[in-house]
Amino acid sequence: MDRRYLIFVSSTFNDLQDERRKVMEQILNMGHLPVGMELFQASNTDQWSYISRRIEECDYYVLIVGERYGSEALEGISYTEKEFDLAVELGIPVSAHLISDAAREELSRSKVEFGKEEKVNSFRAKCKANRIVKYWSNADELANNVGQSLHELFKVEPRVGLVRADQGVSPQLANELARLSVENSNLRTKLQDFEAEQGGYSITDMMAALANIELKEYYLKCGLEVGHRGQLSLLDFVMRIYLKYPDGFLFVNMCSFAEEILEVMHVGQGILIEPMQELVKRLSSLGVFHVMSTTGRHDSEIPGQIVVGENGRRILYKVYSPTDILQPMLQSLK
């Protein structure tokens, strides 16, 4: 898929017009789109707001540094340096090109900004920090260096770019998007129907109701260490055990059941069985467990429940789904 990149060209202007023209021609010849001050439109917005917005839109940033520091903003930093800082801050790949030392010695005085040599040198040092820069001595060499540098950046740091509308979506992708759109619509309808059955309560409301029920005191009584808050809510407990046993019945005794809870909740061993029975009673009162049989027989007339027997006896239990647990809770809120 062919991509066209937006490439911002940053430099001082009056002293580097020929160099900028060559670089922009090079970018166009590569099939990409240069963005620079000579292409800016008239705007009511202030200068920096307009420039920064254009930089944010670009995929790559090309910096050309000569011997002029350039016009400065109110904070005493040149607009060229502010553009560079913004590109780095935004994570836009930078291709920096500095005039060579030999070319600096031979440069016309009209292209040197006397009195700002220190700022120019400081900016050059910033450009060279943590990145490889290229040096140029004339416009043609600069344009060639920019082309090579951009080709490398395209491979190493590919960006989003622009794609022709007729190439953006393949027929296979279009069909898949259409299928997902229909599926999404059906799921939304089912969700709306489900929430209507729950008296208008949303899934978010129901999950919040579970999350607000604390089990902290029972954890402490059972000898469990109190970790992050997620380990202390009924929502966390129910979701973990339901994901592990979505539809299977298990025969366990109270000790085995305690071990199941330990495993599901990712806590250490050493649980106290008597307080665990108290925790089970609390969960039963909340509708998580329901005593149906202490002999391991399954009562098919009461589906979707956990069966809890007395300590030492083999029991049969099944996990309630979170929505099943919430139904009586929601009824009590009406």
N, C-alpha and C positions, 0 to 999 in steps of 0.2 A: 504494500500500500504506500503510494507516494505521499510524503508529507512536505508541507511548506512551513518553514520556521520564521517567526518574527524575531529579528535580530536588532537590538538597540545599539546604535553607534554613538559613543560618548567621547567628547574631546572639547578643548577650546575651539572656537570657530574661525575667527578672522585669520589666524596664523596657519591654519591647517585645512584650508578649503580644498586645495588640490588633493591632499591626502585623503580627506573624507570622500571626495568624489570618486577616487580610484577604489576605495574600500567598498563603497556602495555599489559600484559597477561590478566588482568582484562578487558581492553577495547576490546581486541580481543574476549574474551569469551562472551562479551555482543553483539557481532556481528558487531562491528564498527572498524574503521581503525585508529590506532594511528599514529601520525606524530612526529618524534623527531630527534635529531641530529645524533643518531646512524644509522638512516635510510637515511641520506642525501647522495646524490650522488656527485661525483667530479664535479666541475663547474668552468668556467672561470670568473664568476661574483664574486664581492667582497662578503665577508661573510655576512654582514648585508643585502645587497640587496637580497641575496638568502633566508636568514631567513625570512625577512619581506614578501617576495612573498609567501612563504609557509604558513605563518600565515594568510595572506589574503585569502588563499584558504580554510581555515579550518572553521568548523561550531562551534566548542567549543574550549576552552583553559583551560588546567589543569596546575596549578602552584604548584610546590613542593618546599618548602623553608626549608633548613637545617641550618647549622651554617657556611656555606661559602658564601661569597658575589659573588665570581666568577670573571672571567677575564673581564676587563673593556675596553670599547671603548675609542676613543680619548677624548671624552668629560668627561671622568671620571665616567661614569655610566656603571654598569655591563650589559652584553648582556641579562642576565636573566631579569633584571629590564626593559631594553629597550623593550624586548618582551612583558612583562606585560603591559607596557604603550601603546604599539601599539595595543594590543588586546582590551584594554579599549577604546582607541581612535576610533577603528573600530566598536565598539559596539558588539564585539564577547562575548557571555556569558562566564564568568570566574568562574572556580571552584578552589579556593585557599586552599592549605593544608600546614599548618605550623607545624614544629616540636614542641611538647608540652614542657612546661617549665621543667617538671620533666625529660623528655628525654634529654633536653639540658644539665642538670646537670651531667648526666651519660655518655654523648657522648665521644667517644674516641678523644683524642687530635689531632689525625691525620685528623679528620673530622672538625676541628675548624680552621678558618682562623684568626689567631691572628693579631691584628693591624687594623682589619676592623670591629670590633664589633659594632661601631657606625653606620656604613653603613648598616650592617645586621639588626640592631634594627630599623633603619629608614625605611628600606624596608618592614619589618614586619608590622610596623605601617601603611604604605601606603596600604598594602594589606588588612588590617582590616578596613580601612576607607570606609564607605558606603556599606559594604557587610558583609555577614556572612561567616566566615571561619571555617574550620574543623582542629582539631589538631590530630597528630599521634605520636606514640612512637616507632613503628616498621614497617617493610615493609608490613606485612600482614594486620595490622590495616589500614595502608595508602591505600592499594588497596581496602579494603572493603569500606572505607570512600569515595573514588573516585567513586566507583560503585553507591553508594547511592546518592551521590551528582549529578552525571550525570543523573541518572533516574529522579530526581526532575527537573533538568534543561530541559530535553527533554519534560516534561509536561508543565512547566511554560513558557519556551522560545523555542518553536519548531523552527527548522531551515530548510533550503532547503534540504541539504543532497544529497545523491546519490540514484538513483532508477534504477533497472534493466530495460534495454531497452524494454523488453517484457511486463513490467508493467507500463511504463511511460505514454502510451496513450491508453485509452479504445477504443473499437470499436465505441461507440457513439461519443466520442470526435474526433476520426479520421474522421468520417463522417461529423461532424459539421465543422471541419477545412477544409475539401475538399469543402464543400458547400460555406464557406466563401471565400475560395480562388477563386472559380469560380465567385462569386458575386463581389469580389474585382477586378478581371480581367475585368468584364463587365463594372463596374463603371469607371475604368481607360480608357477603350475604349470610353465610352460616354463623359468623361471629355476631352479627346483628340479631339473628334469630335466637342465638344462645343467650345473649344479654337480655333480650326481651323476656325469655323464660325465667330469668333470674330477677325479675322485677325491675329491670332497667339498670341494674348494677353492671359496671364495666369490668373487664378482666383486671384492669389496674386497681379498681376499688377492691375487688376480691383478694388480690394478692396482697394489697396493703393491709386488709383485715387480718390475714394470716401472719404477716410480718409484725403486726402490733401485739401479738400474743407472745409474751415472754415466758421462757422456761428456765430462767436463770436460777431461781431458788431450788428447783428440782435437780438441776445439774450439780449444784454445790452439795446438796444432801447426798447425792449418789457418789460423791468423791471425784467428780469430773472437774478438770481444770477449766476455768472460764477464759475462753479466748476472745476472738473478735465477736462483735455483736451478731454476725450472721449465724454463729453456732447456737445462739440462744433463742431464736425465734421459731415459732411453729412452722412458718413457711419453709425455712431451710430444712428442717427435719422432714417434713412431708415430701418435699420435692426430691430430696436425696433418696429416701427409702422407696418412693414410688418409681423413680427412674431405675432403681436396681431391680425391683419386682413389680413390673407394670401389670401383670395378669397371672402370676403364678402363686399357688398355695404352698405353704411350707409347714412341715411338722417340726415343732421345737418345744423345749421346755423353757422355763423362765430363765435359766442360766444361759441357754443357747440364744434366747431372745435378747438378753442383755448384750451378749457378744455381737449379735447382728447390729444392734444400735451403735455399739462402739465402733464397729467397722464402717458403718454408713456415715457416722459423724466424724470419722478420722480422729478419734481421741485415744489416749493411752488405756492400758488395762488397769485392773484393780477396782472395778465398779462394785458398789455395795448393793446387794440384791434386795434387801428390805426397802430402802429408799427407791430402788428401781420400780418396785411394785407400786409405790406411791406415784411415781412419774407415769406409769402405765395407766393408773386410775385417772390421773389428770388428763392424759391424752384421750382416754375413753370418754370422759365427760365432755370433751371437745368434739367428739364424733370421729376421732381417728381410729379407735379400736372399738370392737363390739364383741362381748362374750356370747358365743353361740353354742360352743360345745367344749367340754374338757376331755373328750375321748378321741378327738381327731376326726370326728365325722363332719362332713360338710353339709350344711343345710342349704340346698340349692335355691330355696325361696328367698334367701337373704344374700344376694350377690354383692361383690365388691367391698367386703368388710374384712377386718383383721380379727381373728378369734384368739382370745387370750385365756388360758387356763390358769389353775393354781400352780404355785411353785412346785417343781418336781414332776409334774404331769406332762405328758405329751399333748400338744395342742395344735390346732390348725388355724392359720391366720392368712388374711389377704389384705393388701394395702388399698385403702380408699384413694380415689383420685382427689386432687385438691378441690375440684369443683363439687364433688360429692360431699366433702367435708363442709364446704361453705353453704350448701343449700339450707340446712336447718338454721345456720347462723344468720343467713340473709332473711329467712322467714321471721326470725325473732326481731329483726330490725324494722320490719314493716309496721 
